[in-house]
């Protein structure tokens, strides 16, 4: 009987192993539930980077108009006729006695002064003329303009100054 019992037990084990093994192997895996992320992803909208803040210069003194006068050059007794035209589209200089003209680009200002970079457009010293590029600083002086010009020509510092009157 023990032999018969062992045979039956072996048959049951064999049946259970062969009957259930393919069922486990062929069954689909249990469904998985997606786990939401702990933190929702940030919205990915394309935004244009902010433009750099434009530096706003103080208005400076009122210097609009046509001005003329004479400039005295330091270390040179000669006087130079000088004209300055300041309008809404920019500023220009003229040196009638030297046959030169220039264009001014406003570089800065304060409550009292306006500072320009001057580029000579006619009569440039490096092209056979008599005028180098330079800087111009102006300040209101009553009804006139006090002006200082600074530049360099052939390695020598040149400074000129004067007072201009409205034309």
Buried (B, 14 or more C-beta within 10 A) or exposed (E): EEEEEEEEEEEEEEEEEEEEEEEEEEEEEEEEEEEEEEEEEEEEEEEEEEEEEEEEEEEBBEBEEEBBBBBBBEEEEEBBBBBBBBEEEEBBBBBEEBEBBBBBEBEBBEEEBBBBBBEBBBBBBEEEBBBBBBBBBBBBEEEBBBBBBBBEBEEEEBBBBBBBEEE
